Amino acid sequence: MFVVTGTAPAGVDITYGSDSDSLSPPGGSPALPFRGSVNANLNALYYAVSAQLQGSGSIRCYVVLRVTRYWSDHTHDSAHRTLASGRAENGYNICSAQFNNG
């Protein structure tokens, strides 16, 4: 899972994915907080998120692992672990976070 939080009054450009794909939210600059996801690929070299401010704001970005366990009684639980994080403030600065898988 990829997460971007904070404030970006003039907008923010986000890309996220792995070494084999690069995705952007549909419709351009998304509202924050933003959450995106891709299916896990054990062969991926890395997972990364990048968010560029468009003039002002303060943001944080995260690569988060979400593991869901399913039980025989048809219940499930999920756990989250932050694998990488970054931050950016003001101007056109870029927040980036990358988890190397291997």
CORFEN-V706510 format. One record per pair of residues at least 12 apart in sequence whose C-alpha atoms are under 10 Angstrom apart, sorted by the first residue. I is the first residue (numbers start at 1). J is the second residue. D is the distance in whole Angstrom. If there is no record, write none. Layout:
BEGIN
I,J,D ; I,J,D
END
This chain:
BEGIN
1,16,9 ; 1,17,9 ; 1,35,7 ; 1,36,6 ; 1,37,4 ; 1,38,7 ; 1,39,9 ; 1,40,9 ; 1,47,9 ; 1,48,10 ; 1,49,9 ; 1,62,8 ; 1,63,6 ; 1,64,5 ; 1,65,6 ; 1,66,7 ; 1,80,9 ; 1,81,10 ; 1,82,9 ; 2,15,9 ; 2,16,7 ; 2,17,8 ; 2,34,8 ; 2,35,6 ; 2,36,5 ; 2,37,6 ; 2,38,9 ; 2,47,9 ; 2,48,8 ; 2,49,6 ; 2,50,9 ; 2,61,7 ; 2,62,6 ; 2,63,5 ; 2,64,6 ; 2,65,9 ; 2,82,10 ; 2,84,10 ; 2,85,10 ; 2,97,9 ; 3,16,9 ; 3,32,9 ; 3,33,7 ; 3,34,6 ; 3,35,5 ; 3,36,7 ; 3,37,9 ; 3,49,8 ; 3,50,10 ; 3,51,10 ; 3,60,8 ; 3,61,6 ; 3,62,5 ; 3,63,7 ; 3,64,8 ; 3,82,10 ; 3,85,9 ; 3,97,10 ; 4,30,10 ; 4,31,10 ; 4,32,7 ; 4,33,6 ; 4,34,5 ; 4,35,7 ; 4,36,9 ; 4,49,8 ; 4,50,9 ; 4,51,7 ; 4,59,7 ; 4,60,6 ; 4,61,4 ; 4,62,6 ; 4,63,9 ; 4,85,10 ; 4,86,10 ; 4,87,9 ; 4,95,9 ; 4,96,10 ; 5,31,9 ; 5,32,6 ; 5,33,4 ; 5,34,7 ; 5,35,9 ; 5,51,10 ; 5,58,9 ; 5,59,6 ; 5,60,5 ; 5,61,6 ; 5,62,9 ; 5,87,9 ; 6,31,10 ; 6,32,7 ; 6,33,7 ; 6,34,9 ; 6,57,8 ; 6,58,6 ; 6,59,4 ; 6,60,6 ; 6,61,9 ; 6,87,10 ; 6,88,10 ; 6,89,10 ; 7,31,9 ; 7,32,7 ; 7,33,8 ; 7,53,9 ; 7,56,8 ; 7,57,5 ; 7,58,5 ; 7,59,6 ; 7,60,9 ; 7,89,9 ; 8,29,10 ; 8,30,10 ; 8,31,9 ; 8,32,8 ; 8,52,9 ; 8,53,6 ; 8,54,7 ; 8,55,8 ; 8,56,6 ; 8,57,4 ; 8,58,6 ; 8,59,7 ; 8,89,9 ; 8,90,9 ; 9,31,10 ; 9,32,10 ; 9,53,9 ; 9,54,8 ; 9,55,8 ; 9,56,6 ; 9,57,6 ; 9,58,9 ; 10,29,9 ; 10,53,8 ; 10,54,5 ; 10,55,6 ; 10,56,6 ; 10,57,8 ; 10,91,10 ; 11,28,9 ; 11,29,6 ; 11,30,8 ; 11,31,8 ; 11,32,9 ; 11,51,10 ; 11,52,9 ; 11,53,6 ; 11,54,5 ; 11,55,8 ; 11,56,8 ; 11,57,9 ; 12,28,9 ; 12,29,5 ; 12,30,7 ; 12,31,9 ; 12,32,9 ; 12,50,10 ; 12,51,6 ; 12,52,5 ; 12,53,5 ; 12,54,6 ; 12,55,9 ; 12,56,9 ; 12,57,9 ; 12,59,9 ; 12,92,9 ; 12,94,9 ; 13,25,9 ; 13,28,7 ; 13,29,6 ; 13,30,8 ; 13,50,8 ; 13,51,5 ; 13,52,5 ; 13,53,7 ; 13,54,8 ; 13,94,9 ; 14,28,8 ; 14,29,7 ; 14,30,8 ; 14,34,9 ; 14,36,10 ; 14,49,7 ; 14,50,6 ; 14,51,4 ; 14,52,7 ; 14,53,9 ; 14,61,10 ; 14,94,10 ; 14,95,9 ; 14,96,10 ; 15,36,10 ; 15,48,8 ; 15,49,6 ; 15,50,5 ; 15,51,7 ; 15,52,9 ; 15,96,10 ; 16,36,8 ; 16,37,8 ; 16,38,9 ; 16,47,8 ; 16,48,6 ; 16,49,4 ; 16,50,6 ; 16,51,9 ; 16,63,9 ; 16,96,10 ; 16,97,10 ; 16,98,10 ; 17,36,9 ; 17,37,8 ; 17,38,7 ; 17,39,10 ; 17,44,10 ; 17,46,8 ; 17,47,6 ; 17,48,6 ; 17,49,7 ; 17,50,9 ; 17,63,10 ; 17,98,10 ; 18,38,8 ; 18,39,10 ; 18,40,9 ; 18,41,9 ; 18,43,10 ; 18,44,6 ; 18,45,7 ; 18,46,5 ; 18,47,4 ; 18,48,6 ; 18,49,9 ; 18,98,9 ; 18,99,9 ; 18,100,10 ; 18,101,10 ; 19,43,10 ; 19,44,6 ; 19,45,6 ; 19,46,6 ; 19,47,7 ; 19,48,8 ; 19,100,10 ; 20,41,10 ; 20,43,10 ; 20,44,7 ; 20,45,9 ; 20,46,9 ; 20,47,9 ; 21,38,9 ; 21,44,10 ; 21,47,9 ; 22,47,10 ; 22,48,9 ; 22,49,9 ; 23,36,9 ; 23,37,10 ; 23,38,9 ; 23,49,9 ; 24,36,9 ; 24,49,10 ; 24,50,10 ; 29,51,10 ; 29,53,10 ; 29,54,9 ; 32,59,9 ; 33,59,9 ; 33,60,10 ; 33,61,10 ; 34,61,9 ; 35,61,10 ; 35,62,10 ; 36,49,9 ; 36,63,10 ; 37,63,10 ; 37,64,9 ; 37,65,10 ; 37,66,10 ; 40,65,9 ; 40,66,10 ; 41,101,10 ; 42,101,8 ; 42,102,9 ; 43,101,8 ; 43,102,9 ; 44,100,9 ; 44,101,7 ; 44,102,9 ; 45,99,9 ; 45,100,6 ; 45,101,5 ; 45,102,7 ; 46,98,7 ; 46,99,6 ; 46,100,4 ; 46,101,5 ; 46,102,8 ; 47,63,7 ; 47,64,10 ; 47,83,10 ; 47,84,9 ; 47,97,8 ; 47,98,6 ; 47,99,5 ; 47,100,7 ; 47,101,7 ; 48,61,10 ; 48,62,8 ; 48,63,7 ; 48,64,10 ; 48,84,9 ; 48,85,10 ; 48,96,7 ; 48,97,6 ; 48,98,4 ; 48,99,6 ; 48,100,9 ; 49,61,7 ; 49,62,7 ; 49,63,7 ; 49,84,9 ; 49,85,9 ; 49,86,9 ; 49,95,8 ; 49,96,6 ; 49,97,5 ; 49,98,7 ; 49,99,9 ; 50,62,9 ; 50,63,10 ; 50,86,9 ; 50,87,10 ; 50,94,7 ; 50,95,6 ; 50,96,4 ; 50,97,7 ; 50,98,9 ; 51,86,10 ; 51,87,9 ; 51,88,9 ; 51,92,10 ; 51,93,8 ; 51,94,6 ; 51,95,5 ; 51,96,6 ; 51,97,9 ; 52,88,8 ; 52,89,10 ; 52,90,10 ; 52,91,9 ; 52,92,6 ; 52,93,6 ; 52,94,4 ; 52,95,6 ; 52,96,9 ; 53,88,8 ; 53,89,8 ; 53,90,7 ; 53,91,7 ; 53,92,5 ; 53,93,6 ; 53,94,6 ; 53,95,8 ; 54,90,8 ; 54,91,7 ; 54,92,5 ; 54,93,8 ; 54,94,9 ; 55,89,9 ; 55,90,6 ; 55,91,4 ; 55,92,5 ; 55,93,8 ; 56,88,10 ; 56,89,7 ; 56,90,4 ; 56,91,5 ; 56,92,7 ; 56,93,9 ; 57,88,8 ; 57,89,6 ; 57,90,5 ; 57,91,8 ; 57,92,9 ; 57,93,9 ; 58,87,8 ; 58,88,6 ; 58,89,4 ; 58,90,6 ; 58,91,9 ; 58,93,9 ; 58,95,9 ; 59,86,9 ; 59,87,6 ; 59,88,5 ; 59,89,6 ; 59,90,9 ; 59,93,10 ; 59,94,9 ; 59,95,7 ; 60,85,7 ; 60,86,6 ; 60,87,4 ; 60,88,7 ; 60,89,9 ; 60,94,10 ; 60,95,7 ; 60,96,8 ; 60,97,9 ; 61,84,8 ; 61,85,6 ; 61,86,5 ; 61,87,6 ; 61,88,9 ; 61,94,10 ; 61,95,6 ; 61,96,6 ; 61,97,6 ; 61,98,10 ; 62,82,7 ; 62,83,7 ; 62,84,6 ; 62,85,4 ; 62,86,7 ; 62,87,9 ; 62,95,9 ; 62,96,8 ; 62,97,6 ; 62,98,8 ; 62,99,10 ; 63,81,9 ; 63,82,6 ; 63,83,6 ; 63,84,5 ; 63,85,6 ; 63,86,9 ; 63,96,9 ; 63,97,6 ; 63,98,7 ; 63,99,7 ; 64,80,7 ; 64,81,6 ; 64,82,4 ; 64,83,6 ; 64,84,7 ; 64,85,9 ; 64,99,9 ; 65,79,8 ; 65,80,6 ; 65,81,5 ; 65,82,6 ; 65,83,7 ; 65,84,10 ; 65,99,10 ; 66,78,7 ; 66,79,6 ; 66,80,5 ; 66,81,7 ; 66,82,9 ; 67,79,5 ; 67,80,7 ; 67,81,9 ; 68,80,9 ; 82,99,10 ; 83,97,9 ; 83,98,8 ; 83,99,6 ; 83,100,9 ; 84,96,9 ; 84,97,5 ; 84,98,6 ; 84,99,6 ; 84,100,9 ; 85,97,5 ; 85,98,8 ; 85,99,9 ; 86,98,9
END
